[in-house]
Amino acid sequence: MRIVVGVGGGIAAYKACSLVRKFTETGHDVRVIPTESALQFVGKATFEALSGNPVHTGVFADVPEVPHVRIGQEADLVVIAPATADLMARAASGRADDLLTATLLTARCPVVFAPAMHTEMWEHPATIANVATLRAHGSTVMEPASGRLTGADTGPGRLPEPEEIFALASLLLERSDALPRDLEGRRVVVSAGGTREPLDPVRFLGNRSSGKQGYAMARVAAQRGAQVTLIAGNTIGLEPPAAVEVVHVTTAEQMGTAVDKHSVGADAVIMAAAVADFRPVNVAAAKIKKGAHEPNSIELTKNRDILAGLVQARRDGHLAGLAIVGFAAETGDEHGDVLTHARAKLARKGCDLLVVNAVGEGKAFEVDNNDGWLLGADGTEQSLDHGSKALLASRVLDALGPLLR
Ligand code: CTP
């Protein structure tokens, strides 16, 4: 695919280098178009070396090839990172005073802006209006991350991490349409990762969930405009998604407490976490040692089912109107195939949607791609095509939208 990476003039321009690298490493043909001021932060040679293509900022280089029109027309995706307040203002008003803005006017492919600026600039009515205009024009403007900005200030306006921009850009290539803003004003709770049930201060019972699918759910929901709380169990060093509140927990009991607390007033809960069904009855205060008192078995007790608890609370009228999504990682066995088990689980759990993944043989756990089925309480069944975890998340959210009160 032909990807244009536009780079605005902000300190986060250095992160565009990692982004360019990710695109070239995944086999894309990348053209980097910086603004003149972006070159104050990162040199032209860096972008040329990373992309393997010439880099220009103005419309008067290679004139016979008409690059100010051709690059945009031929692009499959344009990603602007960092998108500064000034660059978005110029793009929103249709200016074409450099190669990048001219390219934006001629591009008919998906366009993603990854904003980076100080909080005051992001929250200024002029920027808010420009973002709304760009979205109305069909572009995807990402929610920025919160955190440390240049200097000591913190707040929303930080460039989302390159991995996150890459994930969202790849999702747009897979979906081939702009990301809808259909979750604006909605509160969504997502659980992710595996829980750990301690045996002693150094050992635990855990599972192979990486948290990647839950993080993708949270990330895509936030970028569709939802206010998202992510209850994260153990994950493999994942970056917190931009514009998402992350609550870290360890055990199933802690996860249950956090999910219960944040579900109050939420529109949807998505239980992507792999919650341990059992925990050790006794947790040793000191490390269990070899020697005189070696244990030869671990006595277990059942954890409560968080998902079933939510469904019950809704039946009892405590969480009226809450949409509830469960996940099921299944293997077939002598009693039935994956879908047979999944249909039974949906009926047993009583949630509105069940996302079903077949696991084993390197599928679903720890990997970046996923597929499966989406079963609805109304009897609908949809297969979820193989693709990124963000694509699967996005399909689940497509189905969830109409279920929200
Ligand atoms: N779940 C939960 N609380 C638990 C166990 C599971 O909320 N104590 C949720 C998971 O987050 C997931 C769904 O229930 O959304 C299904 O999880 P799974 O482990 O497949 O279901 P179980 O009920 O444990 O079914 P089984 O072990 O019989 O396959």
Residues whose N, C-alpha, C, O or C-beta is under 5 A from the ligand:
A	BS01	CTP	M271 A272 A273 A274 V275 A276 D277 N303 R304 D305 I306 L307 V325 G326 F327 A328 A329
